[in-house]
């Protein structure tokens, strides 16, 4: 970034880590409270103008594609771009139209709308002063916030500053919004001075903005409003840790509203660091009792914060009796001579963890050094076995560290650049994921997404709606039950707050590639399987997938436990297989599937046999009966030349004519499997 003597050390453009949280259970309806949405109203807090680089929006989506419209009300500029699943759409913005400057009111909003839900990151890559934030959609915004900043860096003469300010910004979402600010430090706003602790009000219409700055630390400043608003906070530039000696950074995060804050957190140290990390806990209510592993408990009043350091081998459990905000800060590179720099990371409470994440890393561009990418994972010990990263179990060499006083364990992984997924076989096995990366004097870090249920707001019990991100039973947890007649969360109630009505499901596809099928029909069968996977995904259900091809002998292409249906690499593997020809032995393929498929304990089991049914040797019906006796439900799909399909044999393989399908409608098969076996 920038050395303590003020000399620019390098030129860095921070690109970003794009994180797309995908909800298990496929909740696509409006109103689901998480970081995905179809409307965002954003801005950028002030940064150095060293090279006058434009702020950018990085956009991605779970949908195949969706149109996204970006409007800058200050200038009237509008553009429409296409966001694509698995890709990042990068939109450069007019800096003068979107960057807050000074401590004053302005009109620097960014309005983003889309046809389908999207995820957005705001990226501000200035010369050696870069950071980014996870954007929150308008349907999860609130009316009460507290700022999270960092200690001000003093005696840094640049661009007219001597002491570099902390800052927070507010964006109006509705006309006629009264914003009340109670700063923790004396501030000057719009030419008027206000002492610490004194309320002042600002009226904001839709798309109007304000920024408050101070040469003291504004952490704990309270922002309330008569209608929901967007709030961002951080520092124009600061040095974190190491007695504020060394390289620094612009830091910013979009702050979640108080009604989504929590009372229990777990933390993990940042990989590669040896000098530890800094944490801050901000209280929203008076007389908040806070306990942190290995430390004397503290009592905090509203707006007060507790800053402490944690060693690079410390895993912490944080609890409170009132809602709090927890922030983790990466220290300056000078603290331990690591190729990195400061960033600010909001840690979601465990009640806001997800069960499924998708994210894509993009290298930081720095001459002469490489970037390393990492994830921290935090999960309950009993759930580790069901955790998949990029569709596969974690390596056996993965080292898990217990979090004292909890049932949680944590680990960090060094990962390659590019797109990754993390998920769990059970929709109620939630876990925390934090993605970050380092390079020389540069770093980034964000939560991998989060739920934004109103777990700290007054609660009234409601009828459960699957995966609705609502605390239906008012126990401070969200979507923690399966529809299975079992008290999954141990609260004495059954099926009262449902994450999913679909249980774990494993499906093995078995395709006939013998000469009797023909090349065109073999290709049609592969396309059918690939489309069936998308049908599972459209239902929002992660299905474990196995894939076997056979002629005279079967060949396993994909083993169960390797990929789930939503993994982006699966269609390519399925479609790229070749037909070898030769005689067929369907009976042997069914036996091989039954004997070698490693179905998960407790998962619904299904196999789909794609063939013409014609068999000259062996007893395929007997083998199919044995598979059913082993608990595997069989389905058959007719492929082959129209005058060479034995429909009676296909009925016998499937056990019933209702389990026989043609290739015209892959979703009919996918929906039948889910409705028969796992979704009630």
C-alpha positions as CSV (number, residue, x, y, z in Angstrom):
1,X,0.0,0.0,0.0
2,X,1.7,3.1,1.3
3,X,4.7,3.0,3.7
4,X,4.7,4.9,6.9
5,X,7.1,7.5,5.5
6,X,4.4,8.5,3.0
7,X,6.3,7.2,-0.1
8,X,4.2,5.2,-2.5
9,X,5.6,1.6,-2.5
10,X,3.7,0.1,-5.4
11,X,0.7,0.3,-7.8
12,X,-2.0,-2.1,-7.0
13,X,-5.4,-2.6,-8.5
14,X,-7.6,-4.5,-6.2
15,X,-9.9,-6.7,-8.2
16,X,-12.1,-8.7,-5.8
17,X,-13.4,-11.9,-4.5
18,X,-16.9,-12.4,-5.7
19,X,-19.0,-14.4,-3.3
20,X,-22.4,-15.8,-4.2
21,X,-24.3,-17.3,-1.5
22,X,-26.7,-19.9,-2.8
23,X,-29.5,-20.9,-0.4
24,X,-30.0,-24.6,0.2
25,X,-33.7,-25.4,-0.5
26,X,-33.8,-23.1,-3.5
27,X,-35.6,-20.2,-2.0
28,X,-35.9,-17.8,-4.9
29,X,-38.9,-15.8,-3.8
30,X,-38.6,-12.1,-3.0
31,X,-38.3,-11.4,0.7
32,X,-35.8,-14.2,1.5
33,X,-33.4,-12.3,3.8
34,X,-29.8,-12.8,2.7
35,X,-27.2,-10.9,0.7
36,X,-28.8,-11.6,-2.6
37,X,-31.4,-9.3,-4.1
38,X,-33.0,-7.6,-7.0
39,X,-32.5,-4.0,-5.8
40,X,-29.5,-2.3,-4.3
41,X,-28.9,1.4,-3.4
42,X,-25.2,2.0,-2.7
43,X,-22.4,4.5,-2.6
44,X,-18.7,4.7,-2.0
45,X,-17.0,6.3,1.0
46,X,-14.1,8.7,0.4
47,X,-10.7,7.3,-0.6
48,X,-7.4,8.9,-1.6
49,X,-7.4,10.3,-5.2
50,X,-3.8,9.2,-6.0
51,X,-4.5,8.0,-9.5
52,X,-8.2,8.9,-9.7
53,X,-9.3,5.3,-10.5
54,X,-13.0,4.7,-10.9
55,X,-15.0,2.7,-8.3
56,X,-16.4,-0.5,-9.7
57,X,-19.3,-2.9,-9.2
58,X,-18.6,-6.6,-9.5
59,X,-21.8,-8.5,-10.2
60,X,-22.7,-12.2,-10.4
61,X,-25.9,-14.3,-10.2
62,X,-27.1,-17.8,-9.4
63,X,-29.4,-17.6,-12.5
64,X,-28.2,-18.6,-15.9
65,X,-28.2,-14.9,-16.9
66,X,-30.1,-11.8,-15.9
67,X,-30.2,-8.2,-17.0
68,X,-28.9,-5.7,-14.5
69,X,-29.6,-1.9,-14.8
70,X,-27.2,0.5,-13.1
71,X,-28.3,4.1,-12.7
72,X,-26.4,7.1,-11.3
73,X,-29.0,9.6,-10.2
74,X,-26.5,12.4,-9.9
75,X,-25.9,12.5,-13.6
76,X,-28.9,10.5,-14.9
77,X,-26.5,7.9,-16.5
78,X,-28.0,4.5,-17.0
79,X,-26.6,1.3,-18.4
80,X,-27.8,-2.3,-18.7
81,X,-25.4,-5.2,-18.5
82,X,-25.9,-9.0,-18.3
83,X,-24.8,-10.9,-15.3
84,X,-24.0,-14.6,-15.9
85,X,-23.8,-17.5,-13.5
86,X,-20.1,-18.4,-12.8
87,X,-18.8,-15.2,-14.2
88,X,-18.1,-11.7,-12.9
89,X,-19.6,-8.6,-14.6
90,X,-17.3,-5.6,-14.0
91,X,-18.9,-2.2,-14.2
92,X,-16.8,1.0,-13.9
93,X,-18.5,4.0,-12.5
94,X,-18.1,7.8,-12.8
95,X,-16.1,8.5,-9.6
96,X,-17.4,12.1,-9.2
97,X,-21.0,10.8,-9.3
98,X,-20.7,8.0,-6.7
99,X,-17.9,8.9,-4.2
100,X,-18.8,10.7,-1.0
101,X,-16.4,13.7,-0.3
102,X,-16.1,15.6,2.9
103,X,-18.5,15.7,5.9
104,X,-21.7,16.8,4.1
105,X,-24.9,15.9,2.3
106,X,-24.7,15.0,-1.4
107,X,-26.3,13.0,-4.1
108,X,-23.8,10.2,-4.8
109,X,-26.1,7.1,-4.9
110,X,-25.9,4.1,-7.1
111,X,-29.2,2.4,-8.0
112,X,-29.0,-1.2,-9.2
113,X,-32.0,-3.4,-10.3
114,X,-32.1,-6.8,-11.8
115,X,-34.7,-9.3,-13.2
116,X,-33.3,-12.1,-11.0
117,X,-31.3,-12.1,-7.8
118,X,-27.7,-11.0,-7.9
119,X,-24.8,-10.5,-5.6
120,X,-22.7,-7.3,-5.7
121,X,-19.4,-6.2,-4.4
122,X,-18.4,-2.5,-4.4
123,X,-14.6,-2.3,-5.3
124,X,-12.6,0.9,-4.8
125,X,-9.1,0.2,-6.3
126,X,-7.2,3.4,-5.9
127,X,-3.4,3.6,-6.2
128,X,-2.1,1.7,-3.1
129,X,-5.3,2.4,-1.2
130,X,-8.0,-0.2,-2.0
131,X,-10.8,-2.1,-0.4
132,X,-14.2,-3.5,-1.2
133,X,-17.5,-4.4,0.5
134,X,-20.3,-6.9,0.2
135,X,-23.4,-5.1,-0.8
136,X,-26.7,-5.6,1.0
137,X,-30.0,-5.4,-1.0
138,X,-32.8,-3.0,0.0
139,X,-35.1,-5.8,1.3
140,X,-32.8,-6.4,4.3
141,X,-31.9,-2.8,5.2
142,X,-32.9,-1.4,8.6
143,X,-33.4,1.7,10.6
144,X,-30.7,1.4,13.3
145,X,-26.9,1.0,12.8
146,X,-23.7,1.5,14.6
147,X,-20.5,2.4,12.7
148,X,-17.4,0.2,12.7
149,X,-14.2,2.0,11.9
150,X,-10.5,1.8,13.1
151,X,-8.0,3.9,15.0
152,X,-7.2,7.1,13.0
153,X,-3.7,7.3,11.5
154,X,-2.2,10.6,12.6
155,X,0.6,12.7,11.1
156,X,0.2,11.4,7.5
157,X,0.3,14.5,5.3
158,X,-1.4,13.8,2.0
159,X,-4.1,15.5,-0.1
160,X,-4.5,18.2,2.5
161,X,-5.0,15.8,5.4
162,X,-2.8,15.5,8.4
163,X,-4.8,13.1,10.5
164,X,-6.6,10.7,8.2
165,X,-10.3,10.5,9.0
166,X,-12.6,7.7,10.0
167,X,-15.9,8.0,8.2
168,X,-19.4,6.6,7.6
169,X,-21.9,7.1,4.8
170,X,-25.7,6.9,4.6
171,X,-27.9,6.5,1.5
172,X,-31.6,7.3,1.4
173,X,-33.9,4.6,0.1
174,X,-37.2,6.4,0.6
175,X,-38.2,10.1,0.2
176,X,-38.7,12.1,3.4
177,X,-36.3,10.0,5.5
178,X,-35.1,11.6,8.7
179,X,-31.7,10.4,9.7
180,X,-30.6,10.9,13.3
181,X,-26.8,10.7,14.0
182,X,-25.3,10.4,17.4
183,X,-21.5,10.6,16.9
184,X,-19.0,9.2,19.4
185,X,-16.6,12.1,18.5
186,X,-17.0,15.7,17.8
187,X,-17.8,16.3,14.1
188,X,-18.3,19.0,11.7
189,X,-21.1,18.4,9.2
190,X,-22.3,20.7,6.5
191,X,-20.4,23.6,8.1
192,X,-22.0,23.1,11.6
193,X,-20.1,21.6,14.6
194,X,-21.6,18.9,16.8
195,X,-20.0,17.6,20.0
196,X,-19.7,13.9,20.8
197,X,-22.9,12.4,22.0
198,X,-25.2,15.1,20.7
199,X,-27.9,14.0,18.2
200,X,-28.3,15.9,14.9
201,X,-30.6,15.2,12.1
202,X,-30.4,15.2,8.3
203,X,-33.3,14.8,5.9
204,X,-32.6,12.5,3.0
205,X,-34.8,11.7,0.0
206,X,-34.4,8.6,-2.1
207,X,-30.9,8.6,-3.6
208,X,-29.6,11.4,-1.5
209,X,-26.4,10.6,0.5
210,X,-24.4,11.9,3.4
211,X,-20.9,11.3,4.8
212,X,-19.7,12.0,8.3
213,X,-15.9,12.2,9.0
214,X,-13.8,12.8,12.0
215,X,-10.1,12.8,12.8
216,X,-11.1,10.7,15.8
217,X,-12.4,7.1,15.7
218,X,-16.1,7.1,14.9
219,X,-16.7,3.5,15.9
220,X,-19.9,3.2,17.9
221,X,-21.6,6.2,16.3
222,X,-25.3,5.5,16.1
223,X,-27.4,6.0,13.0
224,X,-31.2,5.8,13.2
225,X,-33.7,6.7,10.5
226,X,-37.4,7.0,10.0
227,X,-37.2,4.6,7.0
228,X,-34.6,2.0,6.0
229,X,-31.3,3.3,4.8
230,X,-27.9,1.9,3.5
231,X,-24.9,2.4,5.8
232,X,-21.2,2.0,5.1
233,X,-18.3,2.7,7.5
234,X,-14.5,2.5,7.8
235,X,-11.6,4.8,7.3
236,X,-10.4,6.9,4.4
237,X,-7.0,5.3,5.0
238,X,-5.3,3.9,8.2
239,X,-2.7,1.6,9.5
240,X,-3.9,-1.3,11.6
241,X,-1.8,-2.8,14.5
242,X,2.0,-2.7,15.0
243,X,1.6,0.6,16.9
244,X,0.3,2.0,13.6
245,X,3.8,1.8,12.1
246,X,3.9,0.4,8.5
247,X,1.7,0.2,5.5
248,X,-1.9,1.1,5.5
249,X,-5.1,0.9,3.5
250,X,-8.6,2.3,2.8
251,X,-11.0,0.1,4.7
252,X,-14.8,-0.1,4.3
253,X,-17.7,-2.5,4.9
254,X,-21.5,-2.2,4.4
255,X,-22.9,-2.6,7.9
256,X,-25.8,-4.9,8.7
257,X,-28.7,-3.4,10.6
258,X,-28.9,-4.0,14.4
259,X,-32.0,-6.2,14.0
260,X,-29.7,-8.8,12.3
261,X,-26.9,-8.8,14.8
262,X,-26.4,-11.8,17.0
263,X,-25.3,-13.1,20.4
264,X,-22.8,-15.9,19.5
265,X,-19.8,-15.9,17.3
266,X,-16.8,-18.1,16.5
267,X,-13.6,-16.8,15.0
268,X,-10.5,-18.3,13.3
269,X,-7.1,-16.6,12.7
270,X,-6.0,-15.5,9.3
271,X,-3.7,-17.9,7.4
272,X,0.0,-17.2,7.1
273,X,-0.1,-14.4,9.7
274,X,2.1,-14.8,12.8
275,X,1.4,-11.5,14.5
276,X,-2.3,-12.2,15.2
277,X,-5.4,-10.3,14.4
278,X,-7.4,-7.4,15.9
279,X,-11.1,-7.7,16.8
280,X,-13.7,-5.2,17.8
281,X,-17.1,-5.9,19.5
282,X,-19.6,-3.1,19.2
283,X,-22.7,-3.1,21.5
284,X,-26.1,-1.9,20.5
285,X,-27.7,-1.9,24.0
286,X,-26.7,-0.6,27.4
287,X,-25.4,-3.1,30.0
288,X,-24.4,-5.7,27.4
289,X,-22.4,-8.5,29.0
290,X,-19.7,-9.9,26.6
291,X,-17.6,-13.0,27.1
292,X,-14.6,-13.9,25.0
293,X,-12.5,-17.0,25.3
294,X,-9.6,-16.5,27.7
295,X,-10.4,-12.9,28.6
296,X,-12.1,-11.2,31.5
297,X,-15.8,-10.5,30.5
298,X,-16.7,-6.9,29.8
299,X,-19.8,-4.8,30.2
300,X,-20.5,-2.5,27.3
301,X,-23.1,0.2,26.9
302,X,-24.7,1.1,23.6
303,X,-22.1,2.4,21.2
304,X,-19.1,1.3,23.3
305,X,-16.7,-1.2,21.8
306,X,-14.1,-3.7,23.1
307,X,-10.9,-4.0,21.0
308,X,-8.6,-6.9,21.7
309,X,-5.9,-8.8,19.9
310,X,-5.8,-12.6,19.3
311,X,-2.8,-14.7,18.6
312,X,-2.4,-16.4,15.2
313,X,-3.2,-19.7,16.8
314,X,-6.2,-18.6,18.8
315,X,-9.8,-19.7,18.1
316,X,-12.3,-17.7,19.9
317,X,-15.9,-18.1,21.2
318,X,-17.7,-14.8,21.7
319,X,-21.1,-14.5,23.4
320,X,-23.3,-11.7,24.7
321,X,-26.6,-11.3,26.3
322,X,-27.6,-8.5,23.9
323,X,-26.9,-8.2,20.1
324,X,-23.4,-7.1,19.1
325,X,-21.4,-6.6,16.0
326,X,-18.1,-8.4,15.6
327,X,-15.4,-7.2,13.2
328,X,-12.0,-8.8,12.4
329,X,-9.1,-6.6,11.2
330,X,-6.0,-7.8,9.3
331,X,-2.9,-6.0,10.5
332,X,-0.4,-4.1,8.5
333,X,2.2,-6.2,6.6
334,X,4.9,-4.7,8.8
335,X,3.5,-6.5,11.9
336,X,5.0,-9.8,10.7
337,X,6.6,-9.2,7.3
338,X,3.8,-11.1,5.6
339,X,2.9,-10.1,2.0
340,X,-0.5,-8.6,3.0
341,X,-2.1,-5.5,4.4
342,X,-5.1,-4.3,6.4
343,X,-8.7,-5.2,5.7
344,X,-11.9,-5.1,7.6
345,X,-14.1,-8.2,7.8
346,X,-17.6,-8.4,9.4
347,X,-18.0,-11.8,11.2
348,X,-21.7,-13.0,11.0
349,X,-23.1,-14.6,14.1
350,X,-23.5,-18.4,14.0
351,X,-27.3,-18.0,13.7
352,X,-26.7,-16.2,10.3
353,X,-24.4,-18.9,8.8
354,X,-25.4,-20.5,5.5
355,X,-25.3,-24.2,4.4
356,X,-24.1,-23.5,0.8
357,X,-21.7,-20.9,-0.6
358,X,-20.4,-20.2,-4.1
359,X,-17.5,-17.7,-4.7
360,X,-15.0,-16.8,-7.3
361,X,-11.5,-15.4,-6.7
362,X,-9.7,-13.0,-9.0
363,X,-6.0,-12.2,-8.6
364,X,-4.8,-9.0,-7.2
365,X,-2.6,-7.5,-9.8
366,X,0.8,-6.7,-8.4
367,X,4.0,-6.7,-10.4
368,X,6.7,-9.1,-9.2
369,X,4.7,-11.2,-6.7
370,X,1.9,-13.7,-6.6
371,X,-1.4,-13.8,-4.7
372,X,-2.4,-16.5,-2.4
373,X,-6.1,-17.2,-1.7
374,X,-7.5,-18.7,1.5
375,X,-10.8,-19.7,3.2
376,X,-11.6,-20.1,6.8
377,X,-14.3,-22.7,7.6
378,X,-16.1,-23.0,10.9
379,X,-18.5,-25.8,11.5
380,X,-19.9,-28.0,14.3
381,X,-17.7,-31.1,14.9
382,X,-20.6,-33.5,14.2
383,X,-21.1,-32.0,10.7
384,X,-17.6,-32.1,9.4
385,X,-18.1,-35.4,7.6
386,X,-20.9,-33.9,5.4
387,X,-18.9,-30.9,4.3
388,X,-18.0,-30.6,0.6
389,X,-15.6,-28.1,-1.0
390,X,-15.8,-27.9,-4.8
391,X,-18.1,-30.9,-4.6
392,X,-15.6,-33.1,-2.8
393,X,-14.8,-34.0,0.8
394,X,-12.0,-32.1,2.3
395,X,-8.5,-33.7,2.1
396,X,-7.7,-36.2,4.8
397,X,-4.8,-34.0,5.8
398,X,-7.1,-31.2,6.7
399,X,-6.3,-30.1,10.3
400,X,-9.3,-29.0,12.4
401,X,-8.9,-26.9,15.5
402,X,-11.5,-27.0,18.2
403,X,-13.0,-23.7,19.3
404,X,-12.9,-23.7,23.1
405,X,-16.2,-23.9,24.9
406,X,-18.1,-24.9,21.8
407,X,-19.0,-27.8,19.5
408,X,-17.4,-25.9,16.6
409,X,-14.1,-26.6,14.9
410,X,-12.2,-24.4,12.3
411,X,-9.7,-24.8,9.6
412,X,-8.2,-22.8,6.8
413,X,-7.5,-23.9,3.2
414,X,-5.2,-22.5,0.7
415,X,-7.1,-22.5,-2.6
416,X,-6.5,-21.8,-6.3
417,X,-7.7,-18.7,-8.0
418,X,-11.1,-19.2,-9.7
419,X,-14.6,-20.3,-8.8
420,X,-15.2,-22.5,-5.8
421,X,-18.2,-24.0,-3.9
422,X,-18.7,-25.1,-0.3
423,X,-21.8,-26.9,0.8
424,X,-23.2,-29.5,3.2
425,X,-25.3,-32.5,2.6
426,X,-27.8,-31.4,5.2
427,X,-29.6,-28.0,4.8
428,X,-29.6,-27.6,8.6
429,X,-25.8,-28.1,8.9
430,X,-24.8,-24.4,8.5
431,X,-21.2,-23.2,8.7
432,X,-19.2,-20.1,8.4
433,X,-17.0,-19.3,5.4
434,X,-14.6,-16.4,5.1
435,X,-12.6,-15.8,1.9
436,X,-9.5,-13.7,1.7
437,X,-6.3,-13.3,-0.2
438,X,-2.9,-11.7,0.1
439,X,-0.1,-10.2,-2.0
440,X,2.7,-7.7,-1.3
441,X,1.2,-4.8,0.7
442,X,-2.3,-5.7,-0.5
443,X,-5.2,-7.9,0.8
444,X,-8.9,-8.5,0.6
445,X,-11.4,-10.4,2.8
446,X,-15.1,-10.8,3.1
447,X,-17.6,-13.2,4.6
448,X,-18.7,-15.8,2.1
449,X,-22.2,-14.5,2.4
450,X,-24.7,-14.5,5.2
451,X,-28.3,-14.8,6.2
452,X,-29.9,-11.5,7.4
453,X,-32.8,-12.8,9.4
454,X,-34.2,-10.3,12.0
455,X,-33.1,-12.4,14.9
456,X,-32.6,-9.4,17.2
457,X,-35.9,-7.8,16.5
458,X,-39.1,-8.4,18.6
459,X,-40.4,-11.8,17.5
460,X,-43.8,-13.3,17.1
461,X,-44.2,-16.9,16.2
462,X,-45.3,-17.6,12.6
463,X,-46.2,-20.5,10.4
464,X,-43.1,-22.0,8.9
465,X,-42.4,-21.5,5.3
466,X,-39.5,-23.6,4.0
467,X,-36.2,-21.7,3.8
468,X,-37.8,-18.3,4.5
469,X,-34.9,-16.9,6.5
470,X,-37.5,-16.1,9.3
471,X,-37.2,-17.2,12.9
472,X,-40.6,-18.9,12.9
473,X,-40.4,-20.2,16.5
474,X,-38.6,-17.2,18.0
475,X,-35.6,-19.1,19.3
476,X,-32.9,-16.9,17.8
477,X,-32.2,-19.5,15.1
478,X,-33.4,-19.6,11.5
479,X,-34.5,-22.6,9.4
480,X,-33.0,-25.2,11.7
481,X,-35.5,-28.1,11.2
482,X,-36.1,-30.7,8.6
483,X,-39.6,-32.1,7.9
484,X,-38.7,-35.5,9.3
485,X,-40.8,-35.8,12.5
486,X,-37.6,-35.3,14.6
487,X,-36.7,-32.5,17.0
488,X,-33.6,-31.5,15.1
489,X,-32.6,-28.5,17.2
490,X,-33.4,-30.1,20.6
491,X,-35.9,-27.4,21.7
492,X,-38.8,-29.8,22.4
493,X,-40.6,-28.8,19.1
494,X,-40.8,-30.8,15.9
495,X,-40.7,-29.4,12.3
496,X,-41.4,-25.9,13.5
497,X,-38.8,-23.8,11.5
498,X,-38.0,-25.7,8.3
499,X,-34.8,-25.3,6.3
500,X,-36.0,-27.8,3.7
501,X,-38.7,-30.3,3.0
502,X,-36.2,-32.4,1.0
503,X,-33.9,-34.9,2.5
504,X,-30.4,-35.9,1.3
505,X,-30.6,-37.8,-2.1
506,X,-28.1,-39.8,-4.1
507,X,-28.8,-40.7,-7.7
508,X,-26.6,-42.8,-10.0
509,X,-27.1,-42.5,-13.7
510,X,-26.3,-45.6,-15.7
511,X,-26.0,-45.1,-19.5
512,X,-25.9,-47.9,-22.2
513,X,-23.2,-47.0,-24.7
514,X,-23.3,-50.3,-26.6
515,X,-23.5,-50.5,-30.4
516,X,-27.2,-51.1,-30.4
517,X,-27.9,-47.6,-29.0
518,X,-26.2,-45.6,-31.8
519,X,-24.1,-42.5,-31.5
520,X,-26.9,-39.9,-31.8
521,X,-29.0,-41.6,-29.1
522,X,-26.0,-42.0,-26.8
523,X,-25.4,-38.2,-27.1
524,X,-29.1,-37.6,-26.5
525,X,-28.8,-39.7,-23.3
526,X,-25.9,-37.6,-22.1
527,X,-27.8,-34.4,-22.7
528,X,-30.7,-35.8,-20.9
529,X,-28.6,-36.5,-17.8
530,X,-27.0,-33.0,-17.9
531,X,-30.4,-31.4,-18.2
532,X,-31.8,-33.5,-15.3
533,X,-29.1,-32.0,-13.1
534,X,-30.3,-28.5,-13.8
535,X,-33.9,-29.7,-13.0
536,X,-32.6,-30.8,-9.5
537,X,-31.0,-27.4,-9.2
538,X,-34.1,-25.6,-10.2
539,X,-35.9,-27.3,-7.3
540,X,-33.1,-26.0,-5.0
541,X,-32.0,-29.5,-4.0
542,X,-28.4,-30.6,-4.0
543,X,-28.3,-34.2,-5.2
544,X,-25.3,-36.5,-4.9
545,X,-24.4,-37.7,-8.4
546,X,-22.9,-41.0,-9.6
547,X,-22.3,-41.7,-13.3
548,X,-21.7,-45.2,-14.9
549,X,-21.3,-46.1,-18.6
550,X,-21.5,-49.6,-19.8
551,X,-21.4,-51.9,-22.8
552,X,-20.1,-55.4,-22.2
553,X,-18.5,-54.1,-19.0
554,X,-19.4,-51.2,-16.8
555,X,-17.1,-48.2,-16.2
556,X,-17.5,-45.8,-13.3
557,X,-17.0,-42.2,-14.4
558,X,-18.1,-40.4,-11.3
559,X,-18.3,-41.9,-7.8
560,X,-20.9,-40.8,-5.4
561,X,-19.5,-38.4,-2.8
562,X,-17.4,-36.6,-5.5
563,X,-19.9,-34.1,-6.9
564,X,-23.4,-32.7,-6.2
565,X,-25.8,-31.7,-8.9
566,X,-25.1,-28.0,-8.6
567,X,-21.3,-28.4,-9.4
568,X,-20.5,-26.5,-12.5
569,X,-18.0,-29.0,-13.8
570,X,-20.5,-31.9,-13.9
571,X,-22.2,-31.2,-17.3
572,X,-18.8,-31.1,-19.0
573,X,-17.7,-34.4,-17.5
574,X,-21.0,-36.0,-18.5
575,X,-21.1,-34.7,-22.1
576,X,-17.4,-35.4,-22.9
577,X,-17.7,-39.1,-22.6
578,X,-17.2,-41.2,-25.7
579,X,-19.2,-44.2,-27.1
580,X,-17.1,-47.3,-27.5
581,X,-19.7,-49.7,-28.9
582,X,-19.7,-53.4,-28.4
583,X,-22.2,-55.8,-26.9
584,X,-24.3,-54.8,-23.8
585,X,-24.7,-56.4,-20.4
586,X,-27.4,-54.4,-18.6
587,X,-27.6,-57.0,-15.9
588,X,-23.9,-56.6,-15.1
589,X,-24.2,-52.8,-15.1
590,X,-27.1,-52.9,-12.5
591,X,-25.2,-55.3,-10.3
592,X,-22.1,-53.1,-10.5
593,X,-24.1,-50.0,-9.6
594,X,-25.6,-51.8,-6.6
595,X,-22.3,-53.3,-5.4
596,X,-20.0,-50.3,-5.9
597,X,-22.1,-47.2,-5.3
598,X,-21.3,-45.6,-1.9
599,X,-24.7,-44.1,-1.0
600,X,-24.7,-41.8,2.0
601,X,-26.2,-43.1,5.2
602,X,-29.7,-41.8,5.6
603,X,-29.9,-40.5,2.0
604,X,-32.6,-41.5,-0.4
605,X,-31.1,-43.9,-3.0
606,X,-32.0,-43.9,-6.7
607,X,-30.5,-45.3,-9.9
608,X,-31.6,-44.3,-13.5
609,X,-30.9,-46.8,-16.2
610,X,-30.8,-45.3,-19.7
611,X,-31.1,-48.1,-22.3
612,X,-33.4,-49.6,-24.9
613,X,-34.2,-52.6,-22.7
614,X,-33.0,-55.2,-25.2
615,X,-30.9,-57.9,-23.5
616,X,-29.5,-61.1,-25.0
617,X,-27.6,-62.4,-21.9
618,X,-28.1,-62.4,-18.2
619,X,-31.2,-61.6,-16.1
620,X,-31.5,-57.8,-15.8
621,X,-34.8,-58.0,-14.1
622,X,-33.4,-60.2,-11.3
623,X,-30.5,-57.8,-10.8
624,X,-33.0,-54.9,-10.7
625,X,-35.0,-56.6,-8.0
626,X,-31.9,-57.2,-6.0
627,X,-31.1,-53.5,-6.2
628,X,-34.6,-52.6,-5.0
629,X,-34.1,-55.1,-2.1
630,X,-30.9,-53.1,-1.2
631,X,-33.0,-50.0,-0.9
632,X,-32.3,-48.4,-4.3
633,X,-35.3,-47.1,-6.2
634,X,-34.9,-47.7,-10.0
635,X,-36.1,-45.6,-12.9
636,X,-35.6,-46.3,-16.6
637,X,-35.3,-44.0,-19.6
638,X,-35.9,-45.3,-23.1
639,X,-33.1,-44.5,-25.5
640,X,-32.3,-46.1,-28.8
641,X,-33.8,-46.5,-32.2
642,X,-37.6,-46.1,-32.1
643,X,-38.2,-49.6,-33.5
644,X,-35.7,-51.2,-31.2
645,X,-36.9,-50.4,-27.6
646,X,-38.3,-53.1,-25.4
647,X,-40.9,-51.2,-23.3
648,X,-41.8,-54.3,-21.3
649,X,-38.2,-54.8,-20.2
650,X,-37.9,-51.2,-19.2
651,X,-41.1,-51.5,-17.1
652,X,-39.5,-54.6,-15.4
653,X,-36.2,-52.8,-14.7
654,X,-38.0,-49.8,-13.2
655,X,-40.5,-52.0,-11.3
656,X,-43.4,-50.0,-12.6
657,X,-44.5,-48.3,-15.8
658,X,-44.8,-45.1,-13.8
659,X,-41.0,-45.1,-13.3
660,X,-40.3,-45.3,-17.0
661,X,-39.6,-42.1,-19.0
662,X,-38.6,-41.0,-22.4
663,X,-36.0,-38.3,-23.2
664,X,-38.4,-35.5,-23.9
665,X,-38.7,-34.1,-20.4
666,X,-35.7,-34.5,-18.0
667,X,-37.5,-32.5,-15.3
668,X,-40.3,-35.1,-15.2
669,X,-37.8,-37.7,-14.1
670,X,-36.0,-35.3,-11.7
671,X,-39.2,-34.2,-10.1
672,X,-40.5,-37.7,-9.8
673,X,-37.3,-38.8,-8.0
674,X,-37.5,-35.9,-5.5
675,X,-41.2,-36.2,-4.9
676,X,-41.1,-40.0,-4.5
677,X,-38.0,-40.2,-2.3
678,X,-36.9,-37.0,-0.6
679,X,-39.3,-34.0,-0.8
680,X,-42.5,-34.3,1.2
